[in-house]
Amino acid sequence: MLETFPGSITAVVQGSSRGIGLSLVRRLLDCDRVGRVIAGARKPAASEALMELADTHRQRLRPVELDVTRPEQIEALAASLGDEGLRPRLVLNVAGLLHDGADLVPEKRLEDLDAARLERVFAVNVLGPALMMRHFLPLMEGDGKAVFAALSARVGSIGDNRLGGWYAYRSSKAALNQMLHTAAIEARRRFSNVIVAALHPGTTDTGLSKPFQANVPDDKLFSPDFVAERLLQVIDDLDTKDSGGFFAWDGQAIPW
């Protein structure tokens, strides 16, 4: 795994306390080409599983507070890694917001649109990853392959939208895709070793998809561990020509 990266890389995972993010941390720690994992989460100490991993891998895993709705935390983490001379070769943006189990639910019609809820979804799904790019892409410049990837979603594809609904989530993922694609164009000029990509994990058995799993066939509902392994394989297969692309968990390109 990650054979196309230079050895002993530093990886940053944003949204690492549970679900796909936590599984990505586990898989990265299993990889002998990863020297250090920076695991960002809003409340890392509240994740028992993440703390257990940190206990087991004290020299390689560093849990840190990283709330993507707080720009100062993003900037501070990037500055701290830079001061330590750590140049991440892999940065993964995992956290996403679809619902909160309370008053925030996917919209079914125009009358459901609410300004405050739209702002919440866009803050997590678009602004956070955009600011991660702003502060981390310059750190990733150097010799050898580097990848900045964010979890998007097939429902963010405009060309693939045939059902409608889910206004905030769909639109936020479409905006995220445009942010990533635009950053990839700039990265070719400024950080030529950095590949920027949007990744679709498929329907994964996590809290995000739990309320919507009833009609998902068993063979289309994936475990977080399976998804983490597949996404890391897709990342390993990426080349500079793929920068700015939108790829599914199986490596297939997705239309914008």
C-alpha positions as CSV (number, residue, x, y, z in Angstrom):
1,M,0.0,0.0,0.0
2,L,1.2,3.5,-0.9
3,E,4.1,2.1,-2.8
4,T,4.1,5.1,-5.1
5,F,4.9,7.5,-2.2
6,P,8.4,8.2,-0.8
7,G,9.1,6.2,2.3
8,S,8.2,7.2,5.9
9,I,5.6,9.8,5.0
10,T,3.6,12.1,7.3
11,A,-0.1,11.8,6.7
12,V,-2.9,14.1,8.0
13,V,-6.4,12.9,8.4
14,Q,-9.1,15.5,9.2
15,G,-12.3,13.9,10.6
16,S,-10.6,10.9,12.2
17,S,-12.6,10.2,15.3
18,R,-15.0,7.6,13.8
19,G,-16.3,6.0,10.6
20,I,-14.2,6.3,7.5
21,G,-11.7,8.7,9.1
22,L,-10.9,6.3,11.9
23,S,-10.5,3.4,9.5
24,L,-8.1,5.4,7.4
25,V,-6.0,6.1,10.5
26,R,-5.9,2.4,11.2
27,R,-5.0,1.5,7.7
28,L,-2.3,4.1,7.6
29,L,-0.8,2.8,10.8
30,D,-0.7,-0.6,9.3
31,C,1.4,0.7,6.4
32,D,5.2,0.6,6.7
33,R,5.5,3.5,4.4
34,V,3.8,5.8,6.8
35,G,6.0,7.2,9.5
36,R,3.6,9.5,11.3
37,V,-0.2,10.1,11.3
38,I,-1.7,13.4,12.5
39,A,-5.3,12.6,13.4
40,G,-7.5,15.7,13.5
41,A,-10.9,15.7,15.1
42,R,-13.2,18.2,16.8
43,K,-12.9,16.3,20.1
44,P,-10.3,13.7,19.7
45,A,-10.3,12.8,23.4
46,A,-13.9,11.8,23.2
47,S,-13.1,9.0,20.7
48,E,-12.2,6.0,22.7
49,A,-11.1,4.1,19.6
50,L,-8.8,6.9,18.5
51,M,-7.3,7.2,22.0
52,E,-6.7,3.5,22.1
53,L,-4.8,3.7,18.8
54,A,-2.8,6.6,20.2
55,D,-1.9,4.6,23.2
56,T,-0.7,1.7,21.1
57,H,1.2,3.8,18.5
58,R,2.6,6.6,20.7
59,Q,5.5,7.3,18.5
60,R,3.5,7.4,15.2
61,L,0.0,8.7,16.0
62,R,-0.8,12.2,17.2
63,P,-4.4,13.1,17.8
64,V,-5.0,16.9,17.6
65,E,-8.0,19.2,17.9
66,L,-9.1,20.2,14.4
67,D,-12.5,21.7,13.8
68,V,-12.8,22.7,10.2
69,T,-15.4,25.3,11.1
70,R,-12.6,27.1,13.1
71,P,-10.1,28.6,10.6
72,E,-7.6,29.4,13.3
73,Q,-7.2,25.7,14.2
74,I,-6.5,24.8,10.6
75,E,-3.9,27.6,10.3
76,A,-2.3,26.7,13.7
77,L,-1.9,23.0,12.8
78,A,-0.3,23.8,9.5
79,A,2.1,26.3,11.1
80,S,3.0,23.8,13.8
81,L,3.8,21.1,11.4
82,G,5.9,23.5,9.3
83,D,7.8,24.6,12.4
84,E,8.6,21.0,13.1
85,G,9.9,20.5,9.6
86,L,7.1,18.0,8.9
87,R,5.9,18.1,5.2
88,P,2.8,16.0,4.8
89,R,2.8,13.8,1.7
90,L,-0.9,12.8,2.2
91,V,-3.7,15.0,3.5
92,L,-7.2,13.5,3.7
93,N,-10.3,15.6,4.4
94,V,-13.0,13.2,5.6
95,A,-15.5,15.1,7.8
96,G,-18.8,15.9,6.1
97,L,-22.3,17.1,7.2
98,L,-25.5,15.7,5.8
99,H,-27.7,15.7,8.9
100,D,-27.3,16.1,12.6
101,G,-30.0,13.7,13.9
102,A,-32.1,16.7,15.0
103,D,-33.3,19.7,13.0
104,L,-30.8,19.4,10.1
105,V,-32.1,16.9,7.5
106,P,-31.7,16.7,3.7
107,E,-34.3,18.9,1.9
108,K,-36.9,17.2,-0.2
109,R,-38.4,20.4,-1.7
110,L,-37.7,24.1,-2.1
111,E,-39.8,25.0,0.9
112,D,-37.4,23.1,3.1
113,L,-34.5,25.4,2.3
114,D,-33.2,27.4,5.3
115,A,-30.3,29.9,5.3
116,A,-28.8,28.9,8.6
117,R,-28.8,25.2,7.7
118,L,-27.3,25.9,4.3
119,E,-24.5,27.8,6.0
120,R,-23.8,25.0,8.4
121,V,-23.5,22.4,5.6
122,F,-21.3,24.6,3.5
123,A,-19.1,25.5,6.4
124,V,-18.2,21.9,7.0
125,N,-18.3,20.5,3.4
126,V,-16.8,23.4,1.5
127,L,-15.1,26.1,3.6
128,G,-13.2,23.7,5.8
129,P,-11.6,21.7,3.0
130,A,-10.9,25.0,1.1
131,L,-9.0,26.4,4.0
132,M,-7.2,23.1,4.5
133,M,-5.9,23.5,0.9
134,R,-4.9,27.1,1.5
135,H,-2.7,26.2,4.5
136,F,-1.5,22.6,3.6
137,L,-0.8,22.7,-0.1
138,P,2.3,24.9,0.3
139,L,3.6,22.4,3.0
140,M,3.3,19.5,0.6
141,E,5.6,21.0,-2.0
142,G,8.8,19.0,-2.5
143,D,10.3,15.9,-4.1
144,G,8.1,12.9,-4.5
145,K,4.4,12.3,-4.8
146,A,2.0,14.1,-2.5
147,V,-1.8,13.8,-2.5
148,F,-4.4,16.2,-1.1
149,A,-7.8,14.4,-1.3
150,A,-11.2,15.2,0.1
151,L,-14.2,12.9,0.4
152,S,-16.9,14.2,-2.0
153,A,-20.0,12.3,-3.0
154,R,-21.6,11.1,-6.3
155,V,-24.7,13.1,-5.4
156,G,-22.5,16.2,-5.9
157,S,-22.2,15.3,-9.6
158,I,-24.4,17.7,-11.7
159,G,-24.3,15.4,-14.7
160,D,-25.4,12.4,-12.6
161,N,-28.2,14.2,-10.8
162,R,-31.5,12.7,-11.9
163,L,-33.4,12.5,-8.6
164,G,-33.2,16.0,-7.2
165,G,-33.6,16.8,-3.5
166,W,-30.8,17.1,-0.9
167,Y,-30.2,20.7,-2.0
168,A,-27.6,21.7,0.6
169,Y,-25.6,18.4,0.5
170,R,-25.6,18.1,-3.3
171,S,-24.7,21.7,-3.8
172,S,-22.0,21.7,-1.1
173,K,-20.3,18.7,-2.7
174,A,-20.5,20.2,-6.2
175,A,-18.9,23.4,-4.7
176,L,-16.2,21.2,-3.1
177,N,-15.5,19.5,-6.4
178,Q,-15.0,22.9,-8.0
179,M,-12.7,24.0,-5.2
180,L,-10.6,20.9,-5.6
181,H,-10.5,21.1,-9.4
182,T,-9.5,24.8,-9.3
183,A,-6.8,24.2,-6.7
184,A,-5.4,21.4,-8.9
185,I,-4.9,23.8,-11.7
186,E,-3.0,26.2,-9.5
187,A,-1.0,23.4,-7.9
188,R,0.3,22.3,-11.4
189,R,2.0,25.8,-11.6
190,R,3.1,26.2,-7.9
191,F,3.3,22.7,-6.3
192,S,3.9,20.4,-9.2
193,N,4.4,17.3,-7.1
194,V,1.0,17.6,-5.5
195,I,-2.1,15.7,-6.8
196,V,-5.5,17.1,-5.8
197,A,-8.5,14.8,-6.0
198,A,-12.1,14.4,-5.0
199,L,-13.1,10.9,-3.9
200,H,-16.5,9.2,-3.6
201,P,-16.4,6.5,-0.9
202,G,-19.7,4.8,-1.9
203,T,-22.5,4.3,0.6
204,T,-20.7,3.4,3.8
205,D,-22.1,2.1,7.1
206,T,-21.6,5.2,9.2
207,G,-23.7,7.6,11.1
208,L,-23.9,9.9,8.1
209,S,-25.7,7.3,6.0
210,K,-27.5,5.4,8.8
211,P,-31.0,7.0,8.3
212,F,-30.9,6.3,4.5
213,Q,-29.7,2.7,4.4
214,A,-33.1,1.0,4.2
215,N,-33.2,0.8,0.4
216,V,-29.4,0.1,-0.1
217,P,-28.7,-3.4,-1.3
218,D,-26.4,-5.3,1.1
219,D,-23.6,-5.6,-1.5
220,K,-23.7,-1.8,-2.0
221,L,-23.4,-0.9,1.7
222,F,-19.7,-0.9,2.5
223,S,-17.9,-1.2,5.9
224,P,-15.6,1.7,6.8
225,D,-12.6,-0.6,6.8
226,F,-13.3,-1.7,3.2
227,V,-13.8,1.8,2.0
228,A,-10.6,3.0,3.7
229,E,-8.6,0.2,2.0
230,R,-10.1,1.0,-1.4
231,L,-9.6,4.7,-1.1
232,L,-6.0,4.3,-0.2
233,Q,-5.5,2.0,-3.2
234,V,-7.2,4.7,-5.5
235,I,-4.8,7.3,-4.0
236,D,-1.8,5.0,-4.6
237,D,-2.8,4.7,-8.2
238,L,-3.2,8.4,-8.8
239,D,-0.6,10.1,-11.1
240,T,-0.1,13.8,-11.8
241,K,-2.3,13.5,-14.9
242,D,-5.2,12.6,-12.6
243,S,-4.9,15.8,-10.5
244,G,-8.2,17.7,-10.5
245,G,-10.2,14.5,-11.0
246,F,-13.3,13.0,-9.3
247,F,-13.0,9.3,-8.6
248,A,-15.1,6.6,-7.0
249,W,-13.9,4.0,-4.5
250,D,-13.3,1.6,-7.3
251,G,-11.1,4.0,-9.2
252,Q,-13.7,4.9,-11.9
253,A,-13.9,8.5,-12.9
254,I,-17.2,10.3,-12.1
255,P,-18.8,13.0,-14.3
256,W,-18.9,16.5,-13.0
